[in-house]
Structure formats: structure tokens, C-alpha cells
Amino acid sequence: MLEIIAIIAVILAIAIAVVLILAAIKPDTFRVTRAIGIKAPAERVFPMISDFHKWTTWSPYETRDSAMKRSYDGSASGKGAVYAWDGNKNVGSGRMEILDAEMPSKIVIKLDFLTPFEAHNTAEFTMLPQGDATNVTWTMYGPAAFMSKLMQVFMNLDHMIGKDFEVGLANLKTLAEK
């Protein structure tokens, strides 16, 4: 019986070591990017992103908690606009601030997650005219702390966040093309 317990303990120790090694060799940063073509000028798309009040109409995160508390501060839109949220376990809590807004081509957002885990990232939206359409790209990037790397051993961060970006961009497309 003691031999079986010892074998199980060794196997468990090896499994834990493998997971920790896999986490340790993950990159120190992450980046998730999705893009979509929208048949509308960048001047129509830009305000939908640079005004946090309008995110309720297209962001996939806005529908995950009907009781989510939202607050707005700073500028009404563009550089200096601030949006904070506090919601259930599906949305957590955090804060976004627009650091740069170059009409109609680029918006840079400081994105701070507070719960369920703390993370400090950057989100960027770029709008590139393509004939009568606009190519809109949504990117999020930042440092990957060890706990994040450990989670990435078991889940694909690009797939998980990328799906949300795809839904949000599709919603944005629908609204902008009306």
C-alpha cells in the first residue's frame, strides 16, 4: 500500500513540475488581435468606440451582467474619457481610460482589470479606410504574469478573448452599416 501511495505522489509531483515548466516557458507578454471590414467611413465608426457611453450598443461584455454598475468620468469622449464597471463573476470589475484618440484612425485605451484577477493591459482600435469601407482592428496586449501563464497552460487566451472581439466587431459592423 505504501508503494502505491509513493508512486502516486511521484507521478503527481512530476505532473505539477511539468505544468510549472510549461507555464514558465510561455511568453512574458500576450497579444490578441481581430479585424473586420465595415462598409462605412471611419468617421462613422470612430465615435462608436471613442465614446464609452456607446459601448453598451456593441460591446460583448455589456450583456453579461444586467445589474452591472457603470460610471463615467473625465471627458465625454475621446482622450481623457474614463469608464469603470463593477459586475458579477462574468465581467468582474475594472476601469478603462482613453489615452489617445486620433480622429478617425486610432484609439488607445488603458485597461485595468481589478477582479476577478488584477491585470493592466492596453487595448487599441485602428480604423484604416479601404475604398468605401473601413478595416477595423481590435487589439489587446500586455504583460503575462506567472499566474496568467499558468492559466494559459490549460486554456487558449487568444481563442477565448478573440471570440469576444469577433462578436464585438460584428456588432459594431451591424450598427455602423445601418
Phi and psi restraints in degrees (value plus and minus 20) as a CYANA .aco file:
   2 LEU   PHI     -83.8   -43.8
   2 LEU   PSI     -54.8   -14.8
   3 GLU   PHI     -84.1   -44.1
   3 GLU   PSI     -61.7   -21.7
   4 ILE   PHI     -84.0   -44.0
   4 ILE   PSI     -64.0   -24.0
   5 ILE   PHI     -82.7   -42.7
   5 ILE   PSI     -61.8   -21.8
   6 ALA   PHI     -83.5   -43.5
   6 ALA   PSI     -63.2   -23.2
   7 ILE   PHI     -82.8   -42.8
   7 ILE   PSI     -64.8   -24.8
   8 ILE   PHI     -82.3   -42.3
   8 ILE   PSI     -61.4   -21.4
   9 ALA   PHI     -83.6   -43.6
   9 ALA   PSI     -61.1   -21.1
  10 VAL   PHI     -86.0   -46.0
  10 VAL   PSI     -64.6   -24.6
  11 ILE   PHI     -81.9   -41.9
  11 ILE   PSI     -63.7   -23.7
  12 LEU   PHI     -83.3   -43.3
  12 LEU   PSI     -62.4   -22.4
  13 ALA   PHI     -83.2   -43.2
  13 ALA   PSI     -60.9   -20.9
  14 ILE   PHI     -84.9   -44.9
  14 ILE   PSI     -63.1   -23.1
  15 ALA   PHI     -81.5   -41.5
  15 ALA   PSI     -63.7   -23.7
  16 ILE   PHI     -84.3   -44.3
  16 ILE   PSI     -62.3   -22.3
  17 ALA   PHI     -81.8   -41.8
  17 ALA   PSI     -61.7   -21.7
  18 VAL   PHI     -82.6   -42.6
  18 VAL   PSI     -65.1   -25.1
  19 VAL   PHI     -82.2   -42.2
  19 VAL   PSI     -64.0   -24.0
  20 LEU   PHI     -84.9   -44.9
  20 LEU   PSI     -58.2   -18.2
  21 ILE   PHI     -86.8   -46.8
  21 ILE   PSI     -64.4   -24.4
  22 LEU   PHI     -80.1   -40.1
  22 LEU   PSI     -60.5   -20.5
  23 ALA   PHI     -85.9   -45.9
  23 ALA   PSI     -62.1   -22.1
  24 ALA   PHI     -84.0   -44.0
  24 ALA   PSI     -49.7    -9.7
  25 ILE   PHI    -111.3   -71.3
  25 ILE   PSI     -19.7    20.3
  26 LYS   PHI     -87.3   -47.3
  26 LYS   PSI     134.1   174.1
  27 PRO   PHI     -80.6   -40.6
  27 PRO   PSI     134.3   174.3
  28 ASP   PHI    -100.1   -60.1
  28 ASP   PSI     -26.5    13.5
  29 THR   PHI    -154.3  -114.3
  29 THR   PSI     142.3   182.3
  30 PHE   PHI    -151.5  -111.5
  30 PHE   PSI     141.0   181.0
  31 ARG   PHI    -172.4  -132.4
  31 ARG   PSI     109.1   149.1
  32 VAL   PHI    -145.4  -105.4
  32 VAL   PSI     108.3   148.3
  33 THR   PHI    -157.0  -117.0
  33 THR   PSI     116.1   156.1
  34 ARG   PHI    -158.9  -118.9
  34 ARG   PSI     132.7   172.7
  35 ALA   PHI    -160.5  -120.5
  35 ALA   PSI     138.4   178.4
  36 ILE   PHI    -171.8  -131.8
  36 ILE   PSI     129.1   169.1
  37 GLY   PHI    -111.7   -71.7
  37 GLY   PSI     110.1   150.1
  38 ILE   PHI    -141.4  -101.4
  38 ILE   PSI     106.1   146.1
  39 LYS   PHI    -101.2   -61.2
  39 LYS   PSI      50.2    90.2
  40 ALA   PHI    -181.5  -141.5
  40 ALA   PSI     132.8   172.8
  41 PRO   PHI     -89.4   -49.4
  41 PRO   PSI     133.1   173.1
  42 ALA   PHI     -77.7   -37.7
  42 ALA   PSI     -51.3   -11.3
  43 GLU   PHI     -84.4   -44.4
  43 GLU   PSI     -42.6    -2.6
  44 ARG   PHI    -105.5   -65.5
  44 ARG   PSI     -55.2   -15.2
  45 VAL   PHI     -97.0   -57.0
  45 VAL   PSI     -62.4   -22.4
  46 PHE   PHI     -69.7   -29.7
  46 PHE   PSI     -70.3   -30.3
  47 PRO   PHI     -84.1   -44.1
  47 PRO   PSI     -45.7    -5.7
  48 MET   PHI     -89.0   -49.0
  48 MET   PSI     -44.7    -4.7
  49 ILE   PHI    -118.7   -78.7
  49 ILE   PSI     -57.9   -17.9
  50 SER   PHI     -97.8   -57.8
  50 SER   PSI     -28.2    11.8
  51 ASP   PHI    -133.8   -93.8
  51 ASP   PSI      85.4   125.4
  52 PHE   PHI     -79.7   -39.7
  52 PHE   PSI     -45.2    -5.2
  53 HIS   PHI     -81.3   -41.3
  53 HIS   PSI     -48.3    -8.3
  54 LYS   PHI    -104.7   -64.7
  54 LYS   PSI     -29.9    10.1
  55 TRP   PHI     -83.4   -43.4
  55 TRP   PSI     -45.3    -5.3
  56 THR   PHI     -82.7   -42.7
  56 THR   PSI     -39.2     0.8
  57 THR   PHI    -108.0   -68.0
  57 THR   PSI     -34.5     5.5
  58 TRP   PHI    -160.4  -120.4
  58 TRP   PSI     -44.0    -4.0
  59 SER   PHI     -88.9   -48.9
  59 SER   PSI     111.6   151.6
  60 PRO   PHI     -88.1   -48.1
  60 PRO   PSI     -36.9     3.1
  61 TYR   PHI    -102.7   -62.7
  61 TYR   PSI     -36.4     3.6
  62 GLU   PHI     -95.0   -55.0
  62 GLU   PSI     -36.7     3.3
  63 THR   PHI    -121.7   -81.7
  63 THR   PSI     -18.0    22.0
  64 ARG   PHI    -105.3   -65.3
  64 ARG   PSI     -30.3     9.7
  65 ASP   PHI    -171.7  -131.7
  65 ASP   PSI      84.4   124.4
  66 SER   PHI     -87.5   -47.5
  66 SER   PSI     -39.4     0.6
  67 ALA   PHI    -119.0   -79.0
  67 ALA   PSI     -10.2    29.8
  68 MET   PHI     -78.8   -38.8
  68 MET   PSI     116.3   156.3
  69 LYS   PHI    -112.1   -72.1
  69 LYS   PSI     111.9   151.9
  70 ARG   PHI    -142.6  -102.6
  70 ARG   PSI     125.8   165.8
  71 SER   PHI    -160.6  -120.6
  71 SER   PSI     127.7   167.7
  72 TYR   PHI    -143.0  -103.0
  72 TYR   PSI     124.0   164.0
  73 ASP   PHI    -168.9  -128.9
  73 ASP   PSI     152.7   192.7
  74 GLY   PHI      50.1    90.1
  74 GLY   PSI    -166.9  -126.9
  75 SER   PHI     -83.4   -43.4
  75 SER   PSI     135.4   175.4
  76 ALA   PHI     -85.8   -45.8
  76 ALA   PSI     -55.5   -15.5
  77 SER   PHI    -179.2  -139.2
  77 SER   PSI     149.7   189.7
  78 GLY   PHI      52.2    92.2
  78 GLY   PSI    -180.8  -140.8
  79 LYS   PHI     -73.3   -33.3
  79 LYS   PSI     110.5   150.5
  80 GLY   PHI      72.9   112.9
  80 GLY   PSI     -29.3    10.7
  81 ALA   PHI     -90.4   -50.4
  81 ALA   PSI     118.5   158.5
  82 VAL   PHI    -148.6  -108.6
  82 VAL   PSI     118.5   158.5
  83 TYR   PHI    -154.0  -114.0
  83 TYR   PSI     108.6   148.6
  84 ALA   PHI    -144.4  -104.4
  84 ALA   PSI     129.9   169.9
  85 TRP   PHI    -158.7  -118.7
  85 TRP   PSI     135.3   175.3
  86 ASP   PHI    -166.4  -126.4
  86 ASP   PSI      94.0   134.0
  87 GLY   PHI    -160.0  -120.0
  87 GLY   PSI    -183.1  -143.1
  88 ASN   PHI     -95.1   -55.1
  88 ASN   PSI    -191.3  -151.3
  89 LYS   PHI     -85.2   -45.2
  89 LYS   PSI     -39.2     0.8
  90 ASN   PHI     -97.3   -57.3
  90 ASN   PSI     -45.3    -5.3
  91 VAL   PHI    -140.3  -100.3
  91 VAL   PSI     -40.4    -0.4
  92 GLY   PHI      43.4    83.4
  92 GLY   PSI    -169.2  -129.2
  93 SER   PHI    -159.6  -119.6
  93 SER   PSI     135.7   175.7
  94 GLY   PHI     157.8   197.8
  94 GLY   PSI    -186.9  -146.9
  95 ARG   PHI    -172.3  -132.3
  95 ARG   PSI     121.4   161.4
  96 MET   PHI    -146.3  -106.3
  96 MET   PSI     123.2   163.2
  97 GLU   PHI    -157.9  -117.9
  97 GLU   PSI     110.8   150.8
  98 ILE   PHI     -97.6   -57.6
  98 ILE   PSI      97.4   137.4
  99 LEU   PHI    -109.9   -69.9
  99 LEU   PSI     -49.8    -9.8
 100 ASP   PHI    -171.0  -131.0
 100 ASP   PSI     118.3   158.3
 101 ALA   PHI    -162.6  -122.6
 101 ALA   PSI      79.4   119.4
 102 GLU   PHI    -119.4   -79.4
 102 GLU   PSI      76.1   116.1
 103 MET   PHI     -81.3   -41.3
 103 MET   PSI     109.7   149.7
 104 PRO   PHI    -127.4   -87.4
 104 PRO   PSI       7.7    47.7
 105 SER   PHI    -128.8   -88.8
 105 SER   PSI     -42.6    -2.6
 106 LYS   PHI    -174.9  -134.9
 106 LYS   PSI     120.3   160.3
 107 ILE   PHI    -154.4  -114.4
 107 ILE   PSI     108.4   148.4
 108 VAL   PHI    -136.3   -96.3
 108 VAL   PSI     109.0   149.0
 109 ILE   PHI    -144.1  -104.1
 109 ILE   PSI     110.7   150.7
 110 LYS   PHI    -103.1   -63.1
 110 LYS   PSI     104.3   144.3
 111 LEU   PHI    -140.1  -100.1
 111 LEU   PSI      94.3   134.3
 112 ASP   PHI    -136.1   -96.1
 112 ASP   PSI      94.3   134.3
 113 PHE   PHI    -111.5   -71.5
 113 PHE   PSI     114.2   154.2
 114 LEU   PHI    -126.7   -86.7
 114 LEU   PSI     -63.8   -23.8
 115 THR   PHI    -156.0  -116.0
 115 THR   PSI     133.4   173.4
 116 PRO   PHI     -96.8   -56.8
 116 PRO   PSI     -29.1    10.9
 117 PHE   PHI    -163.7  -123.7
 117 PHE   PSI     131.3   171.3
 118 GLU   PHI    -105.5   -65.5
 118 GLU   PSI     113.2   153.2
 119 ALA   PHI    -174.9  -134.9
 119 ALA   PSI     126.3   166.3
 120 HIS   PHI    -147.5  -107.5
 120 HIS   PSI      90.2   130.2
 121 ASN   PHI    -148.8  -108.8
 121 ASN   PSI     157.8   197.8
 122 THR   PHI    -143.7  -103.7
 122 THR   PSI     116.3   156.3
 123 ALA   PHI    -135.5   -95.5
 123 ALA   PSI     118.5   158.5
 124 GLU   PHI    -151.2  -111.2
 124 GLU   PSI     118.2   158.2
 125 PHE   PHI    -138.2   -98.2
 125 PHE   PSI     109.4   149.4
 126 THR   PHI    -141.0  -101.0
 126 THR   PSI     122.2   162.2
 127 MET   PHI    -143.9  -103.9
 127 MET   PSI      92.6   132.6
 128 LEU   PHI    -135.8   -95.8
 128 LEU   PSI      94.9   134.9
 129 PRO   PHI     -80.4   -40.4
 129 PRO   PSI     116.6   156.6
 130 GLN   PHI    -154.9  -114.9
 130 GLN   PSI      63.3   103.3
 131 GLY   PHI      48.1    88.1
 131 GLY   PSI    -142.8  -102.8
 132 ASP   PHI    -111.0   -71.0
 132 ASP   PSI      -8.6    31.4
 133 ALA   PHI    -145.1  -105.1
 133 ALA   PSI     156.0   196.0
 134 THR   PHI    -152.2  -112.2
 134 THR   PSI     109.4   149.4
 135 ASN   PHI    -108.5   -68.5
 135 ASN   PSI      95.2   135.2
 136 VAL   PHI    -125.4   -85.4
 136 VAL   PSI     106.9   146.9
 137 THR   PHI    -137.7   -97.7
 137 THR   PSI     112.2   152.2
 138 TRP   PHI    -135.6   -95.6
 138 TRP   PSI     100.2   140.2
 139 THR   PHI    -147.5  -107.5
 139 THR   PSI     121.0   161.0
 140 MET   PHI    -150.0  -110.0
 140 MET   PSI     115.1   155.1
 141 TYR   PHI    -167.7  -127.7
 141 TYR   PSI     141.4   181.4
 142 GLY   PHI     152.5   192.5
 142 GLY   PSI    -195.4  -155.4
 143 PRO   PHI     -93.9   -53.9
 143 PRO   PSI     129.9   169.9
 144 ALA   PHI    -130.7   -90.7
 144 ALA   PSI      79.5   119.5
 145 ALA   PHI     -86.4   -46.4
 145 ALA   PSI     144.0   184.0
 146 PHE   PHI     -76.7   -36.7
 146 PHE   PSI     -59.1   -19.1
 147 MET   PHI     -83.1   -43.1
 147 MET   PSI     -58.0   -18.0
 148 SER   PHI     -84.5   -44.5
 148 SER   PSI     -62.9   -22.9
 149 LYS   PHI     -83.0   -43.0
 149 LYS   PSI     -58.0   -18.0
 150 LEU   PHI     -83.5   -43.5
 150 LEU   PSI     -63.0   -23.0
 151 MET   PHI     -83.4   -43.4
 151 MET   PSI     -56.6   -16.6
 152 GLN   PHI     -88.5   -48.5
 152 GLN   PSI     -36.1     3.9
 153 VAL   PHI     -85.3   -45.3
 153 VAL   PSI     -51.9   -11.9
 154 PHE   PHI    -125.8   -85.8
 154 PHE   PSI     -36.1     3.9
 155 MET   PHI    -161.5  -121.5
 155 MET   PSI     130.8   170.8
 156 ASN   PHI    -110.8   -70.8
 156 ASN   PSI      82.5   122.5
 157 LEU   PHI     -79.9   -39.9
 157 LEU   PSI     -62.1   -22.1
 158 ASP   PHI     -81.4   -41.4
 158 ASP   PSI     -62.4   -22.4
 159 HIS   PHI     -88.3   -48.3
 159 HIS   PSI     -64.6   -24.6
 160 MET   PHI     -83.9   -43.9
 160 MET   PSI     -72.6   -32.6
 161 ILE   PHI     -94.7   -54.7
 161 ILE   PSI     -57.6   -17.6
 162 GLY   PHI     -77.5   -37.5
 162 GLY   PSI     -58.1   -18.1
 163 LYS   PHI     -81.7   -41.7
 163 LYS   PSI     -61.6   -21.6
 164 ASP   PHI     -84.3   -44.3
 164 ASP   PSI     -62.4   -22.4
 165 PHE   PHI     -81.7   -41.7
 165 PHE   PSI     -60.9   -20.9
 166 GLU   PHI     -81.4   -41.4
 166 GLU   PSI     -63.0   -23.0
 167 VAL   PHI     -84.3   -44.3
 167 VAL   PSI     -66.1   -26.1
 168 GLY   PHI     -82.1   -42.1
 168 GLY   PSI     -63.0   -23.0
 169 LEU   PHI     -86.2   -46.2
 169 LEU   PSI     -57.9   -17.9
 170 ALA   PHI     -84.6   -44.6
 170 ALA   PSI     -60.1   -20.1
 171 ASN   PHI     -83.6   -43.6
 171 ASN   PSI     -63.0   -23.0
 172 LEU   PHI     -80.0   -40.0
 172 LEU   PSI     -63.1   -23.1
 173 LYS   PHI     -79.4   -39.4
 173 LYS   PSI     -68.0   -28.0
 174 THR   PHI     -78.8   -38.8
 174 THR   PSI     -65.9   -25.9
 175 LEU   PHI     -86.7   -46.7
 175 LEU   PSI     -64.7   -24.7
 176 ALA   PHI     -90.0   -50.0
 176 ALA   PSI     -47.9    -7.9
 177 GLU   PHI    -107.5   -67.5
 177 GLU   PSI     -22.0    18.0
